[in-house]
Amino acid sequence: MLDPVNGNIESEQLQNIELLEAMAVGIESTDPMAILTMCLPVLVVAFLVTLLVTPLYRRLAFRLDVVDRPNDDRKIHTRTTPYLGGLAVATGLLVGLLVSFPLSEQWPIGYRMVPIWVVVGMVIICLTGLLDDLTEFDSWIKVSGMLAAAAGLAVSNVGTRVAAGLLDWMFGIDQLYWTIPFINLNMDLTDLIGGGIIGIFVLGGCNATNLIDGLDGLLTGVTAIVAIGLLALSLVLVDYIMPIDVLRLQQSIGPPEQAFDEGVTLAGARVVLCLALLGATLGFLPHNFNPATIFLGDCGSLLLGYVCVVIILMLGEAGQTHLVLAGLIVFSIPIIDTLLAIVRRRIQGKSFWDPDAKHLHHILKRRLGGVKSAVLSLYGFGAFFAVLGAGLGILHLLGHL
């Protein structure tokens, strides 16, 4: 005689297996160019919106007297220039992402939309930078805003698997447990370590882009180049999501039926964020290139760093640490400048927050004799690192490294 309870359990397990198999097949058979074609409206909308709203924010900045006056030896501009460019970039990014939500209905089964907490994090970062532009509050408040945005990523399961990949690479295990004494409770430390990594990435990435925002069009153009490199890597990765990756992602999200409804992979979300970032920076660059008519401000520089970090963390969604490293290579210009600044100020006994005129862009400006020459040379270095990082990541995916 059949046990109806066990029969129901077996039927449910079979259904779950079928759901996972359907997801894996749909994800594996996805054409990267089809995803790119579906998402191209995001690029166009982000570009046009940013291009058109920037003059409006420029007028608003003058009206509110949110301007940068050339009263410091480190400043290279000779006329009063408004901030609030970051709000223009944020507007383009957010409208581009808004367009992506109806487009995501065409994506294969198993693809996740851009997590809502990523968007919330963008707003938090933007507001944090805007308040700093307006009031120049204490640095700990800025750090608090960044950590709040990082917490949103952890809640959305963006970057949490990077810790598992790192543990597997270093120690050959993908889970680390700690038994609490006296109560014999096993605590999974992997997510805790993952949360710490997310926080470090967000703090480091946002401050890195903030530090290189010192010449007209520098950060905007470098970020556009970074977006292209990350887009190339993201598109190739679409073809290399294996069934084991789907299983790992599903286990980190929840029951199979929940994963089936909400999706597991961020492959489409990565492409959308790259296109939105590229469109917004290209739309802002005509206004920001030397001689700039508007600056990003902390609002924009922190936001661009945050979006870059989110995409890089998404590359390691199934624990692919090597792809995160490839993404960091693409992002090398801000990282190198930040590391040099830390070492330089440490040697000089200064605080990390003390400004100076010894960044890479300042040195190149003095050596090359002009803003445009320095910016274009850093564009060239940025393109080199974008090709290097994307190339190494792609070669690893192809099995050549």
C-alpha angles and dihedrals in degrees: 000000000000119000105231092204095052089042091056091048092051091047091051092048091050090050091050091051090051091050091052092046091051090051093047093049092047093048095044095050095050117125112225092212090053090055090048092049092049091050100043093097087067090061093047095046094045090049097048096042093050093045093051102040097046094081089050092055089045091058091045091052091054091047092051092040092238093152141133113235117201096242099127130077090228093060116093099191119095100200136056108272126190126236124211093093086122089064090055091052091046091051092052092046095048095046089048090052090047089057090052095063097071089039090057090068087076093054122107121269110278097035116125124217118235101290112252090230089061088059091045089051090053090054092048092050092045093051091046092054092043092054089050090051090051102039109010093225127186117299093239090066089054090049090050091055092051092049091050089055090047090053089056090056091052091050089052092050091244109149098355092113091056088081091054091052091048092050091048091050095047104034107011093247129102098197129052121195132190121200111218109225121246096011097054092222117157112219120197104228094184095086090045091054089044090054090051091051091050091051092049092048094050095046092045097043096047094047092045094057090042090057097051093048092099106110132051110277095354102118093034094054096040090051091051089054091048089051091054092050093048090046092055091050092046093051094051090046089060087072094050106056103122129201089253088057090052090051092050092048093048092050091052093049105044143259116000093248091054091047090049092053098042100031129238110226126068092205092118094041090055092054091046093051092047091051094045091049092047093047095048094048093046089049092051098042097078088059095041104043117102119319087035119204092193137019131222094231121196088298091066101033093053091045094052091050091049094052092048090051092048091054092047092050090048089059088067096048092127095038097274096155092172090062091051088053089050089052091051089053089054086052092049101121096065091040095051093047091049094049091049090049092051093050093043095050092043091055091046092049092240131137117261088239094057108108122226140169097243102094120124092261092051091051093048092047091055093044097044096037101233149053097243094050092050093047094047091049090053089048086057093050089046091052090050092053092044091055092043095049096042091043094051092047092049093047089052091051090050090052097247095117 
